[in-house]
Amino acid sequence: MKNILFHIGSFQAGGAEKSLVSLLNLLPKDDYNIDVLVFNNNGIFSSAVPDNVVVRIAPYPYKFLSISLKNIKEYFKHPIKYFFIKLVGILYSKFNKKLSLQQTLWEIWRKHIPVYDKRYDIAISYLEGITNYFVIDKVVATKKILWIHNEYNKLKYSAKFDLEYFSKADTVVTISDICKQDLLKSFPSLITKFEVLENISDSRAIQQKSQIAINDISFNACKGLKILSVGRLTPQKNYPLALRAAIIIMSKGIDFNWFIIGEGNLRPELEKLAKELSVDGVVHFIGIKENPYPYMKKADIIAMSSSFEGKSIVIDEAKILCKPIVTVNYPSVRDNVEDHKTGIITDMTPESFAEGIINLYNDTDLRLKLVENLRTIGKNNINEITNYIKLFK
């Protein structure tokens, strides 16, 4: 049996985290001894990790890279110098525009972090950034694989810094052809390193979970059009655009409610903006849901306002549930949606986004056409697991 280490920040809500848990549940249990290294095991997907997988917590001082400076009590449990090292790293990153925050922190911290205490046949960083650097610099393994879950150039990393790490990896995996092409723009010399593997979506499990009743009075009681967005409350998801689109939909006299599943640091800012725009009565931030699928199934439209995505798991899941999709035209969207066949693609403006939603609401024939097209396409890519297994040989 091969000993494999996966490394990711946590099992909190996110596409990469959901994808990893799906993968862990599909890998043959008799072929691998699997460890997953996380900074913390508090996340909505942690309960879905299969019993054969050992979850390990990142050791100190490496763990400090994930701990906020506001949690000073945690730093006082260990040498206080790590608090000041972290503070210096954050302050320095504000002046050092050549590196991202994660790259700056790693540049400062790596000399303080010992080599990890277990050897592996394969070590896999399942998310870009610090986990990549740790796997390359601090894990002893025969084979090392790195993952990029987004368009690289949108992540604002220094390609010069990452070239050293990508060059040392055996393979760098990304999740769509457009994401691969984006990597090649920055790393043309590494063309043989890059490989595309789709995130795995298990349609049977998603369909089963979608049948579970929702004990959410605010959602169940709403009449009229139900719009749903799913994603972390971060700049990437571009929710201010959605809030401004909601104003336009309101101006047309449409009876609707727009629910947003997700959490993040921007929640106070977004709630404040919703109030300022007077859409707080129709736009509802309902937090993280361990099982979002009943909400997706009961929604009339799944709306995606992201500035960029790798290959959206939310859209894959909406397609499995045959839900009409309206999405803005982020760069990799056509890897996932055929305009007016499996969804509606709009310009990345509030006006165009709102128009796409309004047109779909008013056009019953178009909605039925999208749903029928989604019913006829292949909905399950769990056979992609064979390509993962080939990679792990």
Buried (B, 14 or more C-beta within 10 A) or exposed (E): EBBBBBBBBBBBBBBBBBBBBBBBBBBEBEEBBBBBBBBBEEBBBBEBBEEEBEBBEBEBBBBBBEBEEEEEEBBEEEEEEBBEBBEEBEEBBEEBEEBBBBBBBBBBBBEBBEEBEBEBBBBBBBBBBBBBBBBBBBBEBEBBBBBBBBBBBBBEBBEEBBBEBBEEBBBBBBBBEBBBBBBBEBBEEBEEBBBBBBBBBBBEBBBEBBEEEBEBEEBEEBEEBBBBBBBBBBEBBBBBBBBBBBBBBBEEEBEBBBBBBBBBEBBEEBBEBBEEBEBBEBBBBBEBBEEBBBBBBBBBBBBBBBBBBBBBBBBBBBBBBBBBBBBBBBBBBEBBBEBEEBBBBBEBBBEBBBBBBBEBBEEEEBBEBBBEBBEEEEBBBBEBBEBBBEBBE
